[in-house]
Amino acid sequence: MVGQLVERIRQKDQRAMSQLYQLYVEELSSVCYRYVPSEDDAKDVLQNSFVKIFTSIPTLNRW
């Protein structure tokens, strides 16, 4: 499933980006809030993480 989403994101499918976000936002949020004491800072870390994920996808090796 994730592999299919990644392929669709490579094709600039905005819906796939949203689906990947929804799939991982809770888990990644809990990690951010666990390690970053400020709620605003944790939200920034979360946002920056997803930006990094989405901008890195085109450079990933295909599996």
All heavy atoms as TSV, in Angstrom:
chain	resi	resn	atom	element	x	y	z
A	1	MET	N	N	0.818	-1.197	0.000
A	1	MET	CA	C	0.000	0.000	0.000
A	1	MET	C	C	0.863	1.262	0.000
A	1	MET	O	O	0.641	2.160	-0.786
A	1	MET	CB	C	-0.927	0.003	1.204
A	1	MET	CG	C	-1.683	1.292	1.321
A	1	MET	SD	S	-2.922	1.185	2.586
A	1	MET	CE	C	-3.628	2.774	2.418
A	2	VAL	N	N	1.851	1.346	0.891
A	2	VAL	CA	C	2.704	2.522	0.964
A	2	VAL	C	C	3.479	2.686	-0.336
A	2	VAL	O	O	3.626	3.804	-0.848
A	2	VAL	CB	C	3.653	2.461	2.179
A	2	VAL	CG1	C	4.633	3.604	2.158
A	2	VAL	CG2	C	2.852	2.479	3.478
A	3	GLY	N	N	3.955	1.582	-0.881
A	3	GLY	CA	C	4.680	1.636	-2.144
A	3	GLY	C	C	3.834	2.227	-3.261
A	3	GLY	O	O	4.317	3.014	-4.076
A	4	GLN	N	N	2.555	1.866	-3.289
A	4	GLN	CA	C	1.649	2.417	-4.299
A	4	GLN	C	C	1.441	3.910	-4.084
A	4	GLN	O	O	1.405	4.687	-5.044
A	4	GLN	CB	C	0.311	1.688	-4.257
A	4	GLN	CG	C	0.396	0.251	-4.695
A	4	GLN	CD	C	-0.898	-0.496	-4.436
A	4	GLN	OE1	O	-1.749	-0.063	-3.666
A	4	GLN	NE2	N	-1.041	-1.651	-5.085
A	5	LEU	N	N	1.326	4.315	-2.823
A	5	LEU	CA	C	1.164	5.741	-2.529
A	5	LEU	C	C	2.398	6.522	-2.960
A	5	LEU	O	O	2.288	7.601	-3.545
A	5	LEU	CB	C	0.900	5.964	-1.035
A	5	LEU	CG	C	-0.464	5.539	-0.508
A	5	LEU	CD1	C	-0.528	5.711	1.004
A	5	LEU	CD2	C	-1.571	6.328	-1.183
A	6	VAL	N	N	3.559	5.969	-2.682
A	6	VAL	CA	C	4.807	6.636	-3.061
A	6	VAL	C	C	4.871	6.798	-4.580
A	6	VAL	O	O	5.230	7.872	-5.079
A	6	VAL	CB	C	6.032	5.859	-2.527
A	6	VAL	CG1	C	7.315	6.360	-3.166
A	6	VAL	CG2	C	6.101	5.960	-1.014
A	7	GLU	N	N	4.507	5.780	-5.306
A	7	GLU	CA	C	4.516	5.873	-6.770
A	7	GLU	C	C	3.543	6.936	-7.252
A	7	GLU	O	O	3.842	7.695	-8.176
A	7	GLU	CB	C	4.215	4.519	-7.410
A	7	GLU	CG	C	5.335	3.525	-7.288
A	7	GLU	CD	C	6.662	4.040	-7.825
A	7	GLU	OE1	O	6.680	4.660	-8.922
A	7	GLU	OE2	O	7.681	3.837	-7.153
A	8	ARG	N	N	2.380	7.000	-6.639
A	8	ARG	CA	C	1.396	8.024	-7.030
A	8	ARG	C	C	1.887	9.421	-6.667
A	8	ARG	O	O	1.654	10.375	-7.418
A	8	ARG	CB	C	0.051	7.722	-6.370
A	8	ARG	CG	C	-0.635	6.513	-7.000
A	8	ARG	CD	C	-1.908	6.104	-6.309
A	8	ARG	NE	N	-2.765	7.217	-5.961
A	8	ARG	CZ	C	-3.583	7.210	-4.906
A	8	ARG	NH1	N	-3.649	6.153	-4.105
A	8	ARG	NH2	N	-4.340	8.240	-4.650
A	9	ILE	N	N	2.581	9.548	-5.542
A	9	ILE	CA	C	3.146	10.850	-5.163
A	9	ILE	C	C	4.199	11.273	-6.165
A	9	ILE	O	O	4.291	12.453	-6.531
A	9	ILE	CB	C	3.701	10.807	-3.725
A	9	ILE	CG1	C	2.553	10.656	-2.729
A	9	ILE	CG2	C	4.525	12.048	-3.413
A	9	ILE	CD1	C	2.981	10.323	-1.306
A	10	ARG	N	N	4.996	10.338	-6.628
A	10	ARG	CA	C	5.996	10.644	-7.667
A	10	ARG	C	C	5.338	11.188	-8.929
A	10	ARG	O	O	5.946	11.952	-9.672
A	10	ARG	CB	C	6.799	9.394	-8.020
A	10	ARG	CG	C	7.810	9.054	-6.999
A	10	ARG	CD	C	8.662	7.917	-7.466
A	10	ARG	NE	N	9.731	7.746	-6.493
A	10	ARG	CZ	C	10.341	6.623	-6.266
A	10	ARG	NH1	N	10.031	5.553	-6.957
A	10	ARG	NH2	N	11.289	6.555	-5.362
A	11	GLN	N	N	4.105	10.785	-9.149
A	11	GLN	CA	C	3.358	11.257	-10.316
A	11	GLN	C	C	2.558	12.517	-9.984
A	11	GLN	O	O	1.671	12.914	-10.735
A	11	GLN	CB	C	2.435	10.151	-10.825
A	11	GLN	CG	C	3.180	8.930	-11.296
A	11	GLN	CD	C	2.268	7.743	-11.533
A	11	GLN	OE1	O	1.047	7.847	-11.487
A	11	GLN	NE2	N	2.872	6.595	-11.785
A	12	LYS	N	N	2.872	13.120	-8.833
A	12	LYS	CA	C	2.264	14.385	-8.397
A	12	LYS	C	C	0.788	14.251	-8.021
A	12	LYS	O	O	0.005	15.189	-8.185
A	12	LYS	CB	C	2.448	15.464	-9.451
A	12	LYS	CG	C	3.855	15.584	-9.968
A	12	LYS	CD	C	4.490	16.848	-9.541
A	12	LYS	CE	C	5.814	17.092	-10.217
A	12	LYS	NZ	N	6.920	16.427	-9.652
A	13	ASP	N	N	0.399	13.100	-7.498
A	13	ASP	CA	C	-0.974	12.858	-7.069
A	13	ASP	C	C	-1.174	13.436	-5.658
A	13	ASP	O	O	-0.681	12.882	-4.676
A	13	ASP	CB	C	-1.251	11.354	-7.086
A	13	ASP	CG	C	-2.684	10.996	-6.739
A	13	ASP	OD1	O	-3.380	11.802	-6.092
A	13	ASP	OD2	O	-3.106	9.881	-7.095
A	14	GLN	N	N	-1.893	14.550	-5.576
A	14	GLN	CA	C	-2.123	15.223	-4.303
A	14	GLN	C	C	-2.943	14.354	-3.333
A	14	GLN	O	O	-2.759	14.409	-2.126
A	14	GLN	CB	C	-2.848	16.562	-4.528
A	14	GLN	CG	C	-2.041	17.551	-5.332
A	14	GLN	CD	C	-0.837	18.054	-4.567
A	14	GLN	OE1	O	-0.906	18.304	-3.376
A	14	GLN	NE2	N	0.275	18.172	-5.256
A	15	ARG	N	N	-3.835	13.563	-3.884
A	15	ARG	CA	C	-4.652	12.687	-3.047
A	15	ARG	C	C	-3.789	11.646	-2.343
A	15	ARG	O	O	-4.009	11.318	-1.180
A	15	ARG	CB	C	-5.710	12.013	-3.905
A	15	ARG	CG	C	-6.935	11.649	-3.155
A	15	ARG	CD	C	-8.107	11.777	-4.100
A	15	ARG	NE	N	-9.049	10.721	-3.921
A	15	ARG	CZ	C	-9.666	10.111	-4.903
A	15	ARG	NH1	N	-9.399	10.391	-6.140
A	15	ARG	NH2	N	-10.559	9.204	-4.660
A	16	ALA	N	N	-2.793	11.145	-3.040
A	16	ALA	CA	C	-1.878	10.169	-2.453
A	16	ALA	C	C	-1.076	10.805	-1.322
A	16	ALA	O	O	-0.824	10.162	-0.301
A	16	ALA	CB	C	-0.945	9.610	-3.522
A	17	MET	N	N	-0.701	12.064	-1.494
A	17	MET	CA	C	0.015	12.770	-0.424
A	17	MET	C	C	-0.862	12.863	0.817
A	17	MET	O	O	-0.410	12.615	1.936
A	17	MET	CB	C	0.435	14.162	-0.891
A	17	MET	CG	C	1.512	14.146	-1.933
A	17	MET	SD	S	1.903	15.785	-2.559
A	17	MET	CE	C	2.893	16.405	-1.217
A	18	SER	N	N	-2.106	13.204	0.610
A	18	SER	CA	C	-3.046	13.300	1.727
A	18	SER	C	C	-3.237	11.943	2.407
A	18	SER	O	O	-3.283	11.853	3.637
A	18	SER	CB	C	-4.392	13.820	1.220
A	18	SER	OG	O	-5.322	13.892	2.257
A	19	GLN	N	N	-3.324	10.897	1.613
A	19	GLN	CA	C	-3.510	9.558	2.173
A	19	GLN	C	C	-2.290	9.128	2.990
A	19	GLN	O	O	-2.437	8.557	4.076
A	19	GLN	CB	C	-3.795	8.554	1.073
A	19	GLN	CG	C	-5.155	8.745	0.457
A	19	GLN	CD	C	-5.373	7.874	-0.769
A	19	GLN	OE1	O	-4.437	7.573	-1.513
A	19	GLN	NE2	N	-6.611	7.472	-0.986
A	20	LEU	N	N	-1.093	9.409	2.484
A	20	LEU	CA	C	0.120	9.057	3.218
A	20	LEU	C	C	0.193	9.858	4.515
A	20	LEU	O	O	0.535	9.326	5.565
A	20	LEU	CB	C	1.358	9.312	2.362
A	20	LEU	CG	C	2.665	8.812	2.957
A	20	LEU	CD1	C	2.716	7.284	2.923
A	20	LEU	CD2	C	3.864	9.387	2.227
A	21	TYR	N	N	-0.167	11.133	4.429
A	21	TYR	CA	C	-0.201	11.988	5.618
A	21	TYR	C	C	-1.151	11.401	6.661
A	21	TYR	O	O	-0.784	11.245	7.825
A	21	TYR	CB	C	-0.633	13.405	5.220
A	21	TYR	CG	C	-0.813	14.333	6.392
A	21	TYR	CD1	C	0.281	15.012	6.915
A	21	TYR	CD2	C	-2.059	14.521	6.973
A	21	TYR	CE1	C	0.123	15.865	7.998
A	21	TYR	CE2	C	-2.217	15.367	8.047
A	21	TYR	CZ	C	-1.131	16.040	8.554
A	21	TYR	OH	O	-1.290	16.865	9.631
A	22	GLN	N	N	-2.363	11.071	6.254
A	22	GLN	CA	C	-3.351	10.525	7.182
A	22	GLN	C	C	-2.905	9.194	7.782
A	22	GLN	O	O	-3.205	8.889	8.932
A	22	GLN	CB	C	-4.708	10.356	6.489
A	22	GLN	CG	C	-5.384	11.659	6.138
A	22	GLN	CD	C	-5.646	12.525	7.351
A	22	GLN	OE1	O	-6.020	12.055	8.416
A	22	GLN	NE2	N	-5.407	13.819	7.196
A	23	LEU	N	N	-2.167	8.441	7.008
A	23	LEU	CA	C	-1.694	7.138	7.458
A	23	LEU	C	C	-0.683	7.261	8.604
A	23	LEU	O	O	-0.656	6.437	9.507
A	23	LEU	CB	C	-1.076	6.397	6.276
A	23	LEU	CG	C	-0.766	4.925	6.415
A	23	LEU	CD1	C	-2.031	4.127	6.707
A	23	LEU	CD2	C	-0.124	4.419	5.136
A	24	TYR	N	N	0.130	8.329	8.577
A	24	TYR	CA	C	1.224	8.442	9.540
A	24	TYR	C	C	1.156	9.634	10.490
A	24	TYR	O	O	1.982	9.736	11.390
A	24	TYR	CB	C	2.560	8.483	8.789
A	24	TYR	CG	C	2.920	7.155	8.195
A	24	TYR	CD1	C	2.782	6.918	6.836
A	24	TYR	CD2	C	3.365	6.117	9.006
A	24	TYR	CE1	C	3.092	5.690	6.296
A	24	TYR	CE2	C	3.681	4.883	8.473
A	24	TYR	CZ	C	3.538	4.679	7.118
A	24	TYR	OH	O	3.841	3.448	6.590
A	25	VAL	N	N	0.208	10.529	10.335
A	25	VAL	CA	C	0.203	11.754	11.133
A	25	VAL	C	C	0.074	11.479	12.636
A	25	VAL	O	O	0.755	12.120	13.441
A	25	VAL	CB	C	-0.871	12.757	10.655
A	25	VAL	CG1	C	-2.283	12.264	10.931
A	25	VAL	CG2	C	-0.631	14.123	11.286
A	26	GLU	N	N	-0.760	10.562	13.039
A	26	GLU	CA	C	-0.926	10.292	14.481
A	26	GLU	C	C	0.352	9.736	15.095
A	26	GLU	O	O	0.780	10.180	16.160
A	26	GLU	CB	C	-2.088	9.326	14.707
A	26	GLU	CG	C	-3.436	9.984	14.570
A	26	GLU	CD	C	-4.560	9.048	14.933
A	26	GLU	OE1	O	-4.404	8.283	15.916
A	26	GLU	OE2	O	-5.585	9.078	14.237
A	27	GLU	N	N	0.940	8.776	14.429
A	27	GLU	CA	C	2.151	8.148	14.950
A	27	GLU	C	C	3.308	9.151	15.021
A	27	GLU	O	O	4.007	9.241	16.033
A	27	GLU	CB	C	2.533	6.965	14.072
A	27	GLU	CG	C	3.639	6.125	14.632
A	27	GLU	CD	C	3.859	4.867	13.806
A	27	GLU	OE1	O	2.989	4.499	13.001
A	27	GLU	OE2	O	4.923	4.265	13.978
A	28	LEU	N	N	3.487	9.911	13.966
A	28	LEU	CA	C	4.567	10.891	13.953
A	28	LEU	C	C	4.300	12.028	14.938
A	28	LEU	O	O	5.220	12.532	15.583
A	28	LEU	CB	C	4.774	11.430	12.535
A	28	LEU	CG	C	6.011	12.263	12.274
A	28	LEU	CD1	C	7.281	11.560	12.738
A	28	LEU	CD2	C	6.117	12.602	10.794
A	29	SER	N	N	3.039	12.406	15.094
A	29	SER	CA	C	2.678	13.438	16.074
A	29	SER	C	C	3.051	13.003	17.479
A	29	SER	O	O	3.611	13.788	18.257
A	29	SER	CB	C	1.171	13.715	16.041
A	29	SER	OG	O	0.802	14.341	14.862
A	30	SER	N	N	2.756	11.773	17.810
A	30	SER	CA	C	3.065	11.296	19.161
A	30	SER	C	C	4.568	11.297	19.422
A	30	SER	O	O	5.012	11.611	20.528
A	30	SER	CB	C	2.457	9.923	19.419
A	30	SER	OG	O	3.066	8.946	18.624
A	31	VAL	N	N	5.342	10.986	18.407
A	31	VAL	CA	C	6.804	11.036	18.552
A	31	VAL	C	C	7.253	12.483	18.775
A	31	VAL	O	O	8.055	12.765	19.665
A	31	VAL	CB	C	7.514	10.418	17.325
A	31	VAL	CG1	C	9.012	10.651	17.392
A	31	VAL	CG2	C	7.203	8.934	17.233
A	32	CYS	N	N	6.717	13.395	17.984
A	32	CYS	CA	C	7.098	14.804	18.118
A	32	CYS	C	C	6.749	15.336	19.498
A	32	CYS	O	O	7.566	16.001	20.148
A	32	CYS	CB	C	6.405	15.648	17.052
A	32	CYS	SG	S	6.987	15.335	15.376
A	33	TYR	N	N	5.538	15.076	19.957
A	33	TYR	CA	C	5.108	15.588	21.255
A	33	TYR	C	C	5.873	14.940	22.409
A	33	TYR	O	O	6.024	15.537	23.469
A	33	TYR	CB	C	3.601	15.395	21.443
A	33	TYR	CG	C	2.792	16.321	20.564
A	33	TYR	CD1	C	1.911	15.823	19.600
A	33	TYR	CD2	C	2.910	17.698	20.679
A	33	TYR	CE1	C	1.185	16.662	18.799
A	33	TYR	CE2	C	2.183	18.556	19.870
A	33	TYR	CZ	C	1.315	18.030	18.938
A	33	TYR	OH	O	0.603	18.877	18.139
A	34	ARG	N	N	6.360	13.739	22.203
A	34	ARG	CA	C	7.135	13.067	23.239
A	34	ARG	C	C	8.506	13.722	23.423
A	34	ARG	O	O	9.019	13.819	24.528
A	34	ARG	CB	C	7.303	11.593	22.864
A	34	ARG	CG	C	7.839	10.739	23.995
A	34	ARG	CD	C	7.851	9.255	23.638
A	34	ARG	NE	N	6.613	8.841	23.014
A	34	ARG	CZ	C	6.544	8.076	21.911
A	34	ARG	NH1	N	7.630	7.655	21.320
A	34	ARG	NH2	N	5.385	7.742	21.403
A	35	TYR	N	N	9.107	14.184	22.334
A	35	TYR	CA	C	10.477	14.695	22.396
A	35	TYR	C	C	10.588	16.216	22.405
A	35	TYR	O	O	11.634	16.746	22.755
A	35	TYR	CB	C	11.303	14.142	21.225
A	35	TYR	CG	C	11.606	12.677	21.388
A	35	TYR	CD1	C	10.870	11.721	20.711
A	35	TYR	CD2	C	12.610	12.257	22.246
A	35	TYR	CE1	C	11.135	10.365	20.867
A	35	TYR	CE2	C	12.883	10.906	22.413
A	35	TYR	CZ	C	12.145	9.966	21.719
A	35	TYR	OH	O	12.407	8.642	21.882
A	36	VAL	N	N	9.535	16.905	21.995
A	36	VAL	CA	C	9.589	18.370	21.930
A	36	VAL	C	C	8.586	18.928	22.930
A	36	VAL	O	O	7.381	18.726	22.787
A	36	VAL	CB	C	9.265	18.859	20.492
A	36	VAL	CG1	C	9.350	20.364	20.408
A	36	VAL	CG2	C	10.208	18.207	19.489
A	37	PRO	N	N	9.069	19.615	23.961
A	37	PRO	CA	C	8.190	20.038	25.048
A	37	PRO	C	C	7.142	21.089	24.660
A	37	PRO	O	O	6.029	21.075	25.174
A	37	PRO	CB	C	9.142	20.589	26.110
A	37	PRO	CG	C	10.422	20.852	25.402
A	37	PRO	CD	C	10.460	19.966	24.208
A	38	SER	N	N	7.465	21.976	23.767
A	38	SER	CA	C	6.537	23.031	23.371
A	38	SER	C	C	5.587	22.512	22.295
A	38	SER	O	O	6.029	21.947	21.280
A	38	SER	CB	C	7.318	24.236	22.837
A	38	SER	OG	O	6.488	25.085	22.096
A	39	GLU	N	N	4.295	22.734	22.485
A	39	GLU	CA	C	3.313	22.266	21.502
A	39	GLU	C	C	3.531	22.933	20.141
A	39	GLU	O	O	3.464	22.269	19.104
A	39	GLU	CB	C	1.889	22.534	21.992
A	39	GLU	CG	C	0.832	21.985	21.072
A	39	GLU	CD	C	-0.577	22.135	21.608
A	39	GLU	OE1	O	-0.760	22.393	22.804
A	39	GLU	OE2	O	-1.503	21.980	20.796
A	40	ASP	N	N	3.791	24.222	20.149
A	40	ASP	CA	C	4.033	24.921	18.878
A	40	ASP	C	C	5.277	24.393	18.176
A	40	ASP	O	O	5.276	24.201	16.953
A	40	ASP	CB	C	4.182	26.430	19.113
A	40	ASP	CG	C	2.856	27.106	19.446
A	40	ASP	OD1	O	1.792	26.538	19.102
A	40	ASP	OD2	O	2.883	28.189	20.051
A	41	ASP	N	N	6.328	24.151	18.944
A	41	ASP	CA	C	7.550	23.604	18.354
A	41	ASP	C	C	7.315	22.192	17.826
A	41	ASP	O	O	7.829	21.822	16.770
A	41	ASP	CB	C	8.692	23.600	19.368
A	41	ASP	CG	C	9.197	24.992	19.683
A	41	ASP	OD1	O	8.916	25.942	18.904
A	41	ASP	OD2	O	9.873	25.149	20.722
A	42	ALA	N	N	6.535	21.406	18.547
A	42	ALA	CA	C	6.237	20.042	18.103
A	42	ALA	C	C	5.463	20.072	16.788
A	42	ALA	O	O	5.724	19.262	15.887
A	42	ALA	CB	C	5.455	19.293	19.168
A	43	LYS	N	N	4.535	21.016	16.660
A	43	LYS	CA	C	3.791	21.148	15.404
A	43	LYS	C	C	4.716	21.545	14.258
A	43	LYS	O	O	4.564	21.069	13.141
A	43	LYS	CB	C	2.676	22.172	15.558
A	43	LYS	CG	C	1.520	21.676	16.400
A	43	LYS	CD	C	0.446	22.738	16.540
A	43	LYS	CE	C	-0.676	22.245	17.424
A	43	LYS	NZ	N	-1.722	23.262	17.599
A	44	ASP	N	N	5.683	22.417	14.554
A	44	ASP	CA	C	6.661	22.803	13.529
A	44	ASP	C	C	7.507	21.609	13.094
A	44	ASP	O	O	7.759	21.420	11.900
A	44	ASP	CB	C	7.582	23.910	14.047
A	44	ASP	CG	C	6.894	25.264	14.135
A	44	ASP	OD1	O	5.817	25.438	13.511
A	44	ASP	OD2	O	7.430	26.141	14.842
A	45	VAL	N	N	7.926	20.820	14.070
A	45	VAL	CA	C	8.722	19.631	13.758
A	45	VAL	C	C	7.903	18.666	12.905
A	45	VAL	O	O	8.399	18.107	11.924
A	45	VAL	CB	C	9.227	18.940	15.050
A	45	VAL	CG1	C	9.820	17.578	14.755
A	45	VAL	CG2	C	10.229	19.831	15.769
A	46	LEU	N	N	6.651	18.492	13.262
A	46	LEU	CA	C	5.762	17.607	12.498
A	46	LEU	C	C	5.623	18.099	11.057
A	46	LEU	O	O	5.781	17.322	10.103
A	46	LEU	CB	C	4.392	17.527	13.170
A	46	LEU	CG	C	3.345	16.674	12.471
A	46	LEU	CD1	C	3.753	15.210	12.483
A	46	LEU	CD2	C	1.996	16.852	13.165
A	47	GLN	N	N	5.356	19.385	10.893
A	47	GLN	CA	C	5.207	19.941	9.554
A	47	GLN	C	C	6.503	19.809	8.755
A	47	GLN	O	O	6.482	19.389	7.595
A	47	GLN	CB	C	4.801	21.400	9.637
A	47	GLN	CG	C	4.620	22.035	8.275
A	47	GLN	CD	C	4.165	23.474	8.362
A	47	GLN	OE1	O	3.958	24.012	9.433
A	47	GLN	NE2	N	4.006	24.104	7.209
A	48	ASN	N	N	7.609	20.148	9.373
A	48	ASN	CA	C	8.902	20.034	8.686
A	48	ASN	C	C	9.215	18.592	8.302
A	48	ASN	O	O	9.831	18.346	7.260
A	48	ASN	CB	C	10.024	20.611	9.545
A	48	ASN	CG	C	9.934	22.119	9.670
A	48	ASN	OD1	O	9.340	22.789	8.832
A	48	ASN	ND2	N	10.516	22.660	10.727
A	49	SER	N	N	8.795	17.670	9.146
A	49	SER	CA	C	9.018	16.251	8.844
A	49	SER	C	C	8.270	15.829	7.592
A	49	SER	O	O	8.824	15.150	6.719
A	49	SER	CB	C	8.578	15.381	10.023
A	49	SER	OG	O	9.340	15.668	11.159
A	50	PHE	N	N	7.017	16.242	7.488
A	50	PHE	CA	C	6.248	15.874	6.301
A	50	PHE	C	C	6.762	16.585	5.052
A	50	PHE	O	O	6.772	15.996	3.961
A	50	PHE	CB	C	4.749	16.114	6.511
A	50	PHE	CG	C	4.084	14.968	7.213
A	50	PHE	CD1	C	3.715	15.060	8.541
A	50	PHE	CD2	C	3.843	13.773	6.549
A	50	PHE	CE1	C	3.115	13.992	9.201
A	50	PHE	CE2	C	3.248	12.695	7.194
A	50	PHE	CZ	C	2.880	12.808	8.517
A	51	VAL	N	N	7.205	17.812	5.194
A	51	VAL	CA	C	7.809	18.506	4.046
A	51	VAL	C	C	9.024	17.725	3.570
A	51	VAL	O	O	9.196	17.485	2.366
A	51	VAL	CB	C	8.180	19.962	4.409
A	51	VAL	CG1	C	9.065	20.575	3.343
A	51	VAL	CG2	C	6.931	20.799	4.623
A	52	LYS	N	N	9.854	17.303	4.505
A	52	LYS	CA	C	11.057	16.533	4.162
A	52	LYS	C	C	10.678	15.204	3.496
A	52	LYS	O	O	11.291	14.784	2.509
A	52	LYS	CB	C	11.888	16.291	5.422
A	52	LYS	CG	C	13.148	15.532	5.202
A	52	LYS	CD	C	14.164	16.356	4.472
A	52	LYS	CE	C	15.490	15.634	4.456
A	52	LYS	NZ	N	16.492	16.346	3.718
A	53	ILE	N	N	9.685	14.546	4.037
A	53	ILE	CA	C	9.225	13.275	3.467
A	53	ILE	C	C	8.778	13.479	2.021
A	53	ILE	O	O	9.212	12.769	1.112
A	53	ILE	CB	C	8.081	12.672	4.314
A	53	ILE	CG1	C	8.618	12.175	5.649
A	53	ILE	CG2	C	7.360	11.550	3.543
A	53	ILE	CD1	C	7.545	11.880	6.685
A	54	PHE	N	N	7.901	14.459	1.808
A	54	PHE	CA	C	7.342	14.650	0.474
A	54	PHE	C	C	8.367	15.161	-0.534
A	54	PHE	O	O	8.287	14.821	-1.711
A	54	PHE	CB	C	6.122	15.569	0.527
A	54	PHE	CG	C	4.934	14.925	1.202
A	54	PHE	CD1	C	4.258	15.579	2.211
A	54	PHE	CD2	C	4.505	13.666	0.840
A	54	PHE	CE1	C	3.173	14.992	2.845
A	54	PHE	CE2	C	3.421	13.063	1.463
A	54	PHE	CZ	C	2.751	13.728	2.460
A	55	THR	N	N	9.324	15.944	-0.088
A	55	THR	CA	C	10.339	16.423	-1.027
A	55	THR	C	C	11.406	15.362	-1.303
A	55	THR	O	O	12.101	15.441	-2.314
A	55	THR	CB	C	11.016	17.717	-0.538
A	55	THR	OG1	O	11.601	17.502	0.747
A	55	THR	CG2	C	10.021	18.859	-0.473
A	56	SER	N	N	11.523	14.377	-0.424
A	56	SER	CA	C	12.512	13.315	-0.606
A	56	SER	C	C	12.001	12.154	-1.440
A	56	SER	O	O	12.804	11.388	-1.988
A	56	SER	CB	C	12.965	12.783	0.759
A	56	SER	OG	O	13.600	13.786	1.494
A	57	ILE	N	N	10.720	11.990	-1.537
A	57	ILE	CA	C	10.144	10.840	-2.239
A	57	ILE	C	C	10.674	10.701	-3.667
A	57	ILE	O	O	11.030	9.593	-4.079
A	57	ILE	CB	C	8.607	10.852	-2.180
A	57	ILE	CG1	C	8.184	10.404	-0.784
A	57	ILE	CG2	C	7.988	9.973	-3.257
A	57	ILE	CD1	C	6.701	10.420	-0.530
A	58	PRO	N	N	10.786	11.780	-4.431
A	58	PRO	CA	C	11.285	11.600	-5.808
A	58	PRO	C	C	12.713	11.047	-5.879
A	58	PRO	O	O	13.097	10.469	-6.879
A	58	PRO	CB	C	11.225	13.006	-6.407
A	58	PRO	CG	C	10.189	13.714	-5.598
A	58	PRO	CD	C	10.310	13.136	-4.214
A	59	THR	N	N	13.488	11.215	-4.829
A	59	THR	CA	C	14.877	10.752	-4.846
A	59	THR	C	C	15.046	9.343	-4.283
A	59	THR	O	O	16.158	8.810	-4.322
A	59	THR	CB	C	15.795	11.716	-4.070
A	59	THR	OG1	O	15.414	11.705	-2.683
A	59	THR	CG2	C	15.684	13.130	-4.616
A	60	LEU	N	N	13.993	8.775	-3.743
A	60	LEU	CA	C	14.077	7.420	-3.192
A	60	LEU	C	C	14.288	6.400	-4.299
A	60	LEU	O	O	13.776	6.554	-5.415
A	60	LEU	CB	C	12.793	7.055	-2.442
A	60	LEU	CG	C	12.464	7.815	-1.192
A	60	LEU	CD1	C	11.080	7.407	-0.675
A	60	LEU	CD2	C	13.508	7.579	-0.115
A	61	ASN	N	N	15.027	5.357	-3.976
A	61	ASN	CA	C	15.153	4.241	-4.907
A	61	ASN	C	C	13.848	3.490	-4.948
A	61	ASN	O	O	13.191	3.298	-3.941
A	61	ASN	CB	C	16.276	3.292	-4.471
A	61	ASN	CG	C	17.620	3.914	-4.615
A	61	ASN	OD1	O	17.847	4.738	-5.495
A	61	ASN	ND2	N	18.544	3.559	-3.743
A	62	ARG	N	N	13.484	3.064	-6.100
A	62	ARG	CA	C	12.227	2.286	-6.229
A	62	ARG	C	C	12.442	0.897	-5.641
A	62	ARG	O	O	13.493	0.325	-5.755
A	62	ARG	CB	C	11.826	2.180	-7.689
A	62	ARG	CG	C	11.531	3.530	-8.270
A	62	ARG	CD	C	11.083	3.422	-9.728
A	62	ARG	NE	N	11.127	4.718	-10.358
A	62	ARG	CZ	C	10.120	5.556	-10.386
A	62	ARG	NH1	N	8.983	5.236	-9.816
A	62	ARG	NH2	N	10.222	6.710	-10.986
A	63	TRP	N	N	11.423	0.386	-4.999
A	63	TRP	CA	C	11.571	-0.940	-4.409
A	63	TRP	C	C	10.900	-1.930	-5.238
A	63	TRP	O	O	10.272	-2.320	-5.866
A	63	TRP	CB	C	11.079	-1.040	-2.969
A	63	TRP	CG	C	9.818	-0.350	-2.657
A	63	TRP	CD1	C	8.552	-0.768	-2.875
A	63	TRP	CD2	C	9.678	0.937	-2.050
A	63	TRP	NE1	N	7.650	0.128	-2.451
A	63	TRP	CE2	C	8.306	1.187	-1.938
A	63	TRP	CE3	C	10.548	1.874	-1.603
A	63	TRP	CZ2	C	7.822	2.357	-1.375
A	63	TRP	CZ3	C	10.053	3.020	-1.055
A	63	TRP	CH2	C	8.709	3.251	-0.938
